[in-house]
Amino acid sequence: MNKLVLVDGNSIAYRAFFALPLLNNEKGVFTNAVYGFTTMLLKILEEEKPTHMLVAFDAGKTTFRHNTYKEYKGKRQKTPGELAEQLPVMRDLLKAFNITYYEVENYEADDIIGTLSTKASKSNWEVKIVSGDKDLLQLVSENVKVALTRKGITNVDTYDLQMIDEKYGIKPEQIIDMKGLMGDASDNIPGVPGVGEKTALKLLKQFGTVEKLYESLEDVSGKKLKEKLAENKDNAFMSKKLATIELNSPVTIDFEDTKLTDPNNKEVTALFKELEFNSLLERIDQEEEAEQPLVDVDVEVVHTITEDMLYSPSAIVVEVLEENYHNAEIVGISIVNEVGSYYIPTEVAINSDMFKKWANDEKNEKWIFNAKQAIVSLGWNDISLRGVTFDIQIASYLIDPSASSHEMADISNRKRSYTVKSDEAVYGKGKKRQVPEEEIVAQHLVRKAAAINVLKEELESELKENEQFELFKDLEMPLSIVLGHMEMNGISINKEELLQMGETLSDKLSTMEKEIHELAGVEFNINSPKQLGEILFDKLQLPVVKKTKTGYSTSADVLEQLRDKHEIVEKILLYRQLGKLNSTYIEGLLKVIHQKSGKIHTIFNQALTQTGRLSSTEPNLQNIPIRLEEGRKIRRAFVPERENAVIFAADYSQIELRVLAHISNDENLTNAFKENMDVHTKTAMDVFHVSADEVTSLMRRTAKAVNFGIVYGISDYGLSQNLGITRKEAKKFIDRYFDSYPGVKEYMESIVEEARVNGYVTTMLHRRRYLPEITSRNFNLRSFAERTAMNTPIQGSAADIIKKAMVKMEEEMKEKGLKSTLLLQVHDELIFEVVQEEIETMKELVPKVMENAVNLAVPLKVDFSFGDTWYDAK
């Protein structure tokens, strides 16, 4: 038997968008609605196993129903931009799944579904309709069932003839009569004022239809009800007409066009990877790309290093397998130059004085992949690496920061100049990684070094063509050395302080556990979503917000909505936060204390973010939580290594807004910074039309959200969510902002146009970000590209500025012979260890260097403080 599934595309999209929190991928593209929509599709395909399928969409805002009632759906808010951007991506996914989608001008998705379901039912097909709209229940028949989504997206109630009778006590075709009487606020169908579902059903059980009701109006009991019905007769008939789904809409599609075929797994895989739907990738058959052929190399395995091997310039590879290379052993070393191609076993290299001298000599030019990793890895083996003039990874990253990977194999494959096996292909992945026989390792490492020699010339040429060679040579290359030294130096940690914090937190968690159990009236596992759900929703009878396949959802966003419903919810949220602090940060930091140094050595990722900002991993020291006092206290454990030293913290004040003032050349914003005004107060004055002394804390908070939101291309919907206000109010704030700062508006418009013309935008120091989607017909991708075009020059320039400050500070401290050291970079902040006798020098030097890293039209401002710990310094 043929089985046709008809999906109400707009309804499911809306449900998904509002059921899930705003998610986005690494590129910033919103994905929550697409994710929910795709999850529903997969569920349908897996459970329903249809032979035919079609997703119907509304063609536009105006339909034939507006001829009857021009206010039809008139009170609906404009589709949030964050959702509108995702609709074209849904269509792309449907294409990849080979699922037909369809729309008809002047008609709604309901009419397409009504027409096709009726036609299929007459042909004795089994039909399943999936929607969130109860209007479609009028289509239920012997062959047609309707699955209505409940709260959430994948939980549905399936209605057949029996269920409609049980729930409403009427026939499916009477649903339109019910709507005629009670109306529908979501569609702005008026109905009869004062008549709700209960009254409508009572009348229909007595009279059958709206027509028969009005034929026997005198038989209606209740004077007031009779009067209301009489007064609103026209509305009742009109509302019934509006609610009636058209079963003969001009659908030209044939059932053959809806026949399901196998998905295009290559396209589905590519889309899932781009959208970062990693959990969904496991549910589809992925197609692997064919490997490129490898280039053979001659390899000489060296057991004695001779002077002629150490030629300059040389490409050098230092291989480690662990992501945290601070704890990893070197697998081997390869050197390729004009003399030959050499593989040097680790023990031979680290025991060779000749190799150590060559590595440490600045005059011996070295080309490398990931200089920082090599500096650190060799450093842990008491070998100093200097003279690195070219880093393949950094060059590739600058040329195209949006590339999915900057690993050696991926770079060589992209450039097609030299093909290298991936590390995964040689060593395996994850815990399965192992070192194969020496011959395989030697071949792999020499291929990498040979590829460096070939790629160096090509990448250098591209950098020069892009006007990025100075950015590479004068900023990123010196920075890699600075970061290598910072990583090797590490930061001291007071282990006893961490242990004490852990005990304190554990005690607090135990106390809170008892309090939660008392409020629940029973002991249970607070960390079990299933048990917690049963306590909250079965025992305490809190309103159910969302369900999962296994029961009730107790996710953070659900609990936030229930915060004011019961005292227990607030305590559970705090319990979870403290539990995460204990496990992720206290226990997590204790695990990564280096056995050799007793310090923590983070890894700064220099070639990861598309904005140019540094990130931190193993552990992430840029993300120590600061919202809770217990989180802030974790910084107490970060201490100076030397007894006579302090932790010195210096951070840029509002650097992104100052960069915005500079590149937009907005007179109002520029003057605010030049006159040293509080820019959030200034914006509040302009947006709310008040004087400085009339600005309240709420006004300033709103202005701050607008100021920083503008930098990220925020929409009225996004701002309304941030501030908890209506979209109309949010739009008013944004409009007033642009009225106050017309130069900023002009910049936003011009930079988007520049991106359309060039295909990319640049920072002040010529860091590029390519935006191929800026001219896309796909609204979602184009909108993301436009937001990125606005933000990248601002955020990227701010990243460049602090990087310049880091390089300059290292130079200045070295030149002055200072003992103080740069420990960390945390977003717009630099953290130093400063010895007591140099405090006065650093109080003058640090702000001077940071504030003069670049010349802006407005002054850069740096605030600093210091103390015995990182916590005291902040």
HELIX and SHEET records of a PDB file:
HELIX    1   1 GLY A    9  ALA A   19  1                                  11    
HELIX    2   2 ASN A   32  GLU A   48  1                                  17    
HELIX    3   3 ARG A   65  THR A   68  1                                   4    
HELIX    4   4 GLY A   81  ALA A   84  1                                   4    
HELIX    5   5 LEU A   87  ALA A   96  1                                  10    
HELIX    6   6 ALA A  109  LYS A  122  1                                  14    
HELIX    7   7 LYS A  134  LEU A  139  5                                   6    
HELIX    8   8 LEU A  161  TYR A  168  1                                   8    
HELIX    9   9 PRO A  172  GLN A  174  5                                   3    
HELIX   10  10 ILE A  175  MET A  182  1                                   8    
HELIX   11  11 ALA A  185  ASP A  187  5                                   3    
HELIX   12  12 GLU A  197  PHE A  207  1                                  11    
HELIX   13  13 VAL A  210  GLU A  215  1                                   6    
HELIX   14  14 LEU A  217  ASP A  219  5                                   3    
HELIX   15  15 LYS A  223  GLU A  231  1                                   9    
HELIX   16  16 LYS A  233  ALA A  243  1                                  11    
HELIX   17  17 PHE A  255  THR A  258  5                                   4    
HELIX   18  18 ASN A  265  LEU A  275  1                                  11    
HELIX   19  19 ASN A  278  LEU A  281  1                                   4    
HELIX   20  20 GLU A  307  MET A  309  5                                   3    
HELIX   21  21 THR A  346  ILE A  350  1                                   5    
HELIX   22  22 ASP A  353  ASN A  360  1                                   8    
HELIX   23  23 ALA A  371  GLY A  379  1                                   9    
HELIX   24  24 ILE A  392  ILE A  399  1                                   8    
HELIX   25  25 MET A  408  LYS A  415  1                                   8    
HELIX   26  26 ASP A  423  TYR A  427  1                                   5    
HELIX   27  27 GLY A  430  LYS A  432  5                                   3    
HELIX   28  28 GLU A  438  GLU A  465  1                                  28    
HELIX   29  29 PHE A  469  GLU A  470  1                                   2    
HELIX   30  30 LEU A  471  GLU A  476  3                                   6    
HELIX   31  31 MET A  477  ASN A  489  1                                  13    
HELIX   32  32 LYS A  495  ALA A  520  1                                  26    
HELIX   33  33 PRO A  529  GLY A  533  1                                   5    
HELIX   34  34 GLU A  534  LYS A  539  3                                   6    
HELIX   35  35 ALA A  556  GLN A  561  1                                   6    
HELIX   36  36 GLU A  567  LYS A  580  1                                  14    
HELIX   37  37 LEU A  581  ILE A  586  3                                   6    
HELIX   38  38 GLU A  587  LYS A  591  1                                   5    
HELIX   39  39 GLU A  629  ARG A  632  1                                   4    
HELIX   40  40 LYS A  633  ALA A  637  5                                   5    
HELIX   41  41 ILE A  655  SER A  664  1                                  10    
HELIX   42  42 GLU A  667  LYS A  674  1                                   8    
HELIX   43  43 VAL A  679  PHE A  688  1                                  10    
HELIX   44  44 ALA A  692  GLU A  694  5                                   3    
HELIX   45  45 SER A  697  VAL A  711  1                                  15    
HELIX   46  46 ASP A  716  LEU A  723  1                                   8    
HELIX   47  47 ARG A  727  SER A  740  1                                  14    
HELIX   48  48 PRO A  742  ASN A  758  1                                  17    
HELIX   49  49 PRO A  772  THR A  775  5                                   4    
HELIX   50  50 PHE A  779  GLU A  815  1                                  37    
HELIX   51  51 GLN A  836  GLU A  838  5                                   3    
HELIX   52  52 ILE A  839  GLU A  851  1                                  13    
HELIX   53  53 TRP A  870  ALA A  873  1                                   4    
SHEET    1   A 6 THR A 100  TYR A 102  0                                        
SHEET    2   A 6 HIS A  52  ALA A  56  1                                        
SHEET    3   A 6 LYS A   3  ASP A   8  1                                        
SHEET    4   A 6 GLU A 126  SER A 131  1                                        
SHEET    5   A 6 VAL A 144  THR A 149  1                                        
SHEET    6   A 6 VAL A 156  TYR A 159 -1                                        
SHEET    1   B 6 GLU A 300  VAL A 301  0                                        
SHEET    2   B 6 SER A 341  ILE A 344  1                                        
SHEET    3   B 6 ILE A 330  VAL A 336 -1                                        
SHEET    4   B 6 SER A 314  VAL A 320 -1                                        
SHEET    5   B 6 LYS A 366  ILE A 368  1                                        
SHEET    6   B 6 VAL A 388  ASP A 391  1                                        
SHEET    1   C 3 LYS A 599  ILE A 600  0                                        
SHEET    2   C 3 ILE A 491  ILE A 493 -1                                        
SHEET    3   C 3 PHE A 638  VAL A 639 -1                                        
SHEET    1   D 2 LYS A 547  THR A 548  0                                        
SHEET    2   D 2 GLY A 551  TYR A 552 -1                                        
SHEET    1   E 2 ILE A 603  ASN A 605  0                                        
SHEET    2   E 2 SER A 615  THR A 617 -1                                        
SHEET    1   F 4 THR A 821  VAL A 826  0                                        
SHEET    2   F 4 GLU A 829  VAL A 835 -1                                        
SHEET    3   F 4 ALA A 645  TYR A 652 -1                                        
SHEET    4   F 4 VAL A 862  GLY A 867 -1                                        
SHEET    1   G 2 TYR A 760  THR A 762  0                                        
SHEET    2   G 2 ARG A 768  TYR A 770 -1                                        
END                                                                             
